[in-house]
Amino acid sequence: MEIKIIHDMPIAEYHARPEISSSILSKMARSPLHARAYIDGERKGPTAAMLFGTAVHTAVLEPRRFSAEYAVFQGDRRTKEGKARYDEIKESGATIISAADNEIITSMATAISKHPLAEMLLSDGIHEASVFWTDKHTGLNCRARPDSWSRNRELIVDLKTCEDASPSGFARSVANYRYHLQAAHYSAGTGCTRFIFLAIEKQPPFAIAAYELDADAFRAGMELRSRLLAMYASCQEFCIWPGYSDDIMSLSLPKWAMFTDLEV
């Protein structure tokens, strides 16, 4: 499989590309309608959450670029002086972040720099390369942007911010956000043999942990990716992006809720 690697592509340009990303596939798992809406929204511009995540990644992986491209605004935009200062920063082309966000972001970056395993995993990688390829089964053009990709192309390290980086807590994040799908998509496109999540909590003490999916979880991600790519190809072919079922469906309570009221 031939892949194309582009270095130093601006993140906004990457998100505006038409190729299929793992984020788009994750939306497909909810419904094609949600995937279509995400694609349209992504091409209009990143969300606040995406901007915060990009800032964290930049501070950790490209600290010099973070210092050059981000500026902290302190003041009140409702005052004449505050508005003038804000407009001045904006006109300079810098990305504006609040003092509170800057404190969290720099604290997270410091925590990673002082964590032996995290520092080792990120020390020898190519950061934020944009990778493009064609899926051999569906013919769909795909993309990925590894946070850190080892120079021998065998290891990808993906930085994840989270509320709970403990094994049980991060396992829930993997399931809820379909990170196993991302690992499968990136591995399929790059040919890497190992994919490691580097999880860091967004609140003090900014605890860090590294995880690698077991065989069952990775297999589930690959199978899910295959089904979703096929679904995407079908929706694209017929220009139909359905949401949920048009029929009335039977609904059961989750198992955990079945006996909750009986315990009161």
N, C-alpha and C positions, 0 to 999 in steps of 0.2 A: 504494500500500500504506500502510495506516495503522499507525503505531507508537505505543507508549505508553512514555514516558520517566519513570522515577521516580528522583529524586535522594535521596541520603542513606539509601538502603536498607541496613540492616546486612548484612554479607556472609553471616552465618549464615542470615538470612531469604532472601537471594537463592538460596543453595545448596539450601534446602528447597523451593523452588518446583517445581511439576510440569512446567513448560515444558521443551522440548528445548534443551539447550546443546550447544556444540561438543564438550565433554568427553564427553557421552553419545554423540554420534555417533562420536567416536573409538573408544570402547569397542565400538560396533556394528560397526566395521570388523574387530574381532577376532572377535566373535560376539555375537548377540543375548543369549545367556546372560550374557556379561560385562557387557553394557550394563545388564541387569536388576539384576545384583548391584551394579554401581556406583551405580545409582539408589537402591537400598535403603540402601547404605552412606553415600551422600552425605546422605541425609535423616536419618541417625542422627548425623552430625557429621563435621567435617573431619578429615583425617589430619594427622600431624605435618608432613609435607611441605607440605600445603596451608596449615597455620598459619604455617610459616616463610615461604612465598611471600607470604601476606597481610601479614605483618609487613614484609617488604621493600617491597612496594607501598605500604603505608601510610607508611613512613618516607620514601619518595621522593616520593610524590604528595600526601600529607596529613601533613606533618611535625608540625603542631600536634596533630593527633589521635593521632599516634604517641606524642608526649610525654605526652598526657593519659591514654591508654588502655593503655599498656604499662608494665610495671614489671620491673626486673631483680632476680632473686633470687640473692644470693651467700651461700653458707653450706652447711651440711650438714643435710639434713632428718632425718637419723638422730639428731641431738642434740635435746635439749629446746628449746634456744634457736632452733635452725634451724627446727624444725617450727613453733614459735610464730610466727616471722617469716614463714614461708611461708603459714601459715593466715591471718595478718593481711593479707597482700597479696591472697590469694585472696578473702577476705571483702570487700575494698574494691571488687571487681568488675573490677580490672585484669587484663589478660592477662599471664601470667608468662612471661618468656623468660630464658634463661641468660645469664650474663655473656659467654660465648664467642660465642653467637649475636648478642647485642647489639653486640659489637665488629664482627662481620662485617657486620651490617645497617647500622650507622651508617657504616662505611667505604664500603660500596657507595653509600649515599645521598650521601655527600660526593663520591665519584668522579663521580657523575652531575651533581651541582651544579657541578662544575668543568669539565665537558666541554662545549665550546661548542655542538656540534650537539645533544647530548642536552638541554641546557638550553633551546635554541631550540625543539626539537620538543615539549617538555612545557610551555612557558611559557604558551601561549594556549589550552590545552585544558580541557574540562570533564572532571573526573576521577571515575572510578568511578560513572558513571550506569548504571542498570539499564534495559535496553531490551527491550521485548516486542512481538511481532508474530505474525501467522498466516501460515504458508507457503501461498502461493496454489495450489500444485500438489497438496499432500497434505492441506491443512486442519489440519495440526499446529500447535499453539502453540509458539513458539520464544522463546528468550531469549539475551541477550548482555550482557556488562558490560565495555565498552571501558575500558582504563586511562586513555586520554586521547583525547577526541573534540573536534576543533576546533569552534568556535562556529558556523562556516558549514556544519558537518556533512560536509565533504569529506574530512577526514583523520582516520584513527585511528592512534594510536601504541600499540603493545603492548610492555610491558616483559617481557623474558625473562631469568631468571637461568640460567646455564649453566656448564659446565666449560670450554668452548672456544668463544670468540666469533669465531675466525678464519673466513674464508669457507668453507673446507672443513669445519671443525668444526661450524659452525652449520648448514650444509646438511645434515649428518647428523642434527642435532637436529630440523630441520624434517621430514625424512623419518621419523625414528623416532617422534616425538611427533605427527606429522600436523598441524604448524602451518599447512600450506597449507589444510587443512580448516577450521581456525579462521578464517583470513583470509577464506575464501569465505563462511563462515556469518555472520561479522560484517558483511561487505560487503553480503551479500544482505539482511540485516535492517535495516541503518542507511542503505543507499544511498550510503555513502561511496565516493569515487572513488580513494582511495589508502589503502593499509594498510602501515604500516612497523613492522618489528620493531626494537626497541631492545634489543640483547643485552649483558649485562654478566656477566663471569665472577665466580664466587663465592669466588675466592681472590686474594690479592695477585698482581699489581698492580691487580686489578679492571678489566681492560681492557674497553673499550666499543666496539661497532660497530653501525651501523644498516643494515638490509637491507630491500629491497622485492622481492617475488617477480617473476620474469619472466613473460611471457605464458603460456608453456607450464605453468609450475608453478601459476599461478593457475587456469588452465583445468582442470588436473588436480584441484585442490581443489574447484572448482565441480561437476565431474562426479561426484566421489566423494561430495560432499554430497548431490547429487540422488539417487544410488543408495541411500545410507544412510537418507535420509528416507523413501523409498518402502519400504525394508525394515522400518523402524521402524513405519510405518503398517500394514503387513501383519501384523507380529507383534502389534501392539496389537489389530487387528481380530479375529484368531483366538485371542488369548491364548496364543500359543505362542512361546517364546523359546529356540530351539535353540542348542546349543553347536557342537562340531565334528561332522563326519560320523559316522554310526553304522556306516558300512561300513569294511572294512579298506582302507587307502589305500596306494598305491605311494609310496615316499619316495626322493627323489634327494638326494645331497649338494649343498651349495652349490658354485658353480663354484670359489670360492677354495680349497675343501677337497679338490678332486678329486685334486690331485697333491702335496699337502703331505707325505704319508708317503714319497713317492718321492724327495724331496729330502733326506731324513735320511741 
